[in-house]
Structure formats: C-alpha cells, structure tokens
C-alpha cells in the first residue's frame, strides 16, 4: 500500500495513477453551473455587502481570514446544513483507491451526517496563490474528490469540488474517470452571484442523490 497525502498530487500524477482524464465539459458540472436560481432582495443585499467586504481588504487576508470572513459566511448563507448533510471544516479524509491510500485534511467538505461527516459529496480547498510550496490546488482537490468517490462506493455518481485562490473560485466535478474544472468565477464582480447559485445547486444535487439512495 502506497500512502500519499493530497498535497503530493498534481493533475498529471493523478491521471497516470488512476486513469483520470480532464474534459472540457461534463454534464454534472454544466448542470451545477446552470442552476436556474434567482436571488431575492435580501440575498442580493447580503451578497453585495459580502462582495464589498472582500473588495476593500480581501486581497490582503491570509488563509484563515479568507475562510472566516468570506468562504464560510457565503456557504452558511446558502443554507447547506440540514439533518441529512452539512458543511464541515478541517476534517480528515482517507480512502484506499487501488494501491494507494489517499489521505489529508480537507479545508471544507459537504458530507452526509450532521454532527460528524460520513459520506463526502463535495470537497473544498483554498489557496492564496496558484502554486504553493505545500501542494497544487487542482491536484489536491481532485485527489480529495477521488477519495470521496471511493467512500461513496459508486464510481458512476458524480463528486463535486472547488478550490479558491483569493477572489477566484473554480468548481469541479468527477464522473467515472472524467473530470472537468469550470472557468474562473470572481467574487469581486457579478461572479459572486454565480458562485452563490452554484452552492444552491450543489445543495439541490446532494438532496436528489440522497433521495435516490434511500429508495
């Protein structure tokens, strides 16, 4: 068994080790990003205020400040948590995939369970730079998604992910061996509404998946 932390991976290494392949479009990701949701006046005001807060000082925040002042407030406002699944922070994730044991601490994940994460559906990583001495954002989030897929025991079910570099968000989906990464969504412009809509879509997708499993 080869033990490998999420931070050790790049997309190229993952493709070679697990036979994954990046594609331009993937139905699960396209559906996530095209969710028809319109903000009401209260939501719009909150998002505009959050955007203004980032605009005034966000580029100077460290990782903890980025998480606490922007990412978590936005995800909590999307009302992810319920009695069936919730958003968890800084939780360990480990899974055996082939000859590898993939493991690491995920900045954020949405998983079944309320007090403790059980089956993960979405993994989030945050960075302040495109490359980092401790890892590669695309590779790290995809490695976590591959681990999450293994814990779902269903290779055909999509797993979602996201990585955040300062003001820029990238969503991703993994279906089978194919994965896709979105174009950048920037929170300092109207992209914040696209990010919020994707989070609302994510909640809807997980609800549907869990309903199918319970039948």
C-alpha positions, 0 to 999 in steps of 0.5 A: 500500500502506497500512502500519499497525502493530497498535497503530493498530487498534481493533475498529471500524477493523478491521471497516470495513477488512476486513469483520470482524464480532464474534459472540457465539459461534463454534464454534472458540472454544466448542470451545477453551473446552470442552476436556474436560481434567482436571488431575492432582495435580501440575498442580493443585499447580503451578497453585495455587502459580502462582495464589498467586504472582500473588495476593500481588504480581501486581497490582503487576508491570509488563509484563515481570514479568507475562510472566516470572513468570506468562504464560510459566511457565503456557504452558511448563507446558502443554507447547506446544513440540514439533518441529512448533510452539512458543511464541515471544516478541517476534517480528515479524509482517507480512502484506499483507491487501488494501491494507494491510500489517499489521505489529508485534511480537507479545508471544507467538505459537504458530507452526509451526517450532521454532527460528524461527516460520513459520506463526502459529496463535495470537497473544498480547498483554498489557496492564496496563490496558484502554486504553493510550496505545500501542494497544487490546488487542482491536484489536491482537490481532485485527489480529495474528490477521488477519495470521496468517490471511493467512500461513496462506493459508486464510481458512476455518481458524480463528486463535486469540488472547488478550490479558491485562490483569493477572489477566484473560485473554480468548481469541479466535478468527477464522473467515472474517470472524467473530470472537468474544472469550470472557468474562473468565477470572481467574487469581486464582480457579478461572479459572486452571484454565480458562485452563490447559485452554484452552492444552491445547486450543489445543495439541490444535487446532494438532496436528489442523490440522497433521495435516490439512495434511500429508495 
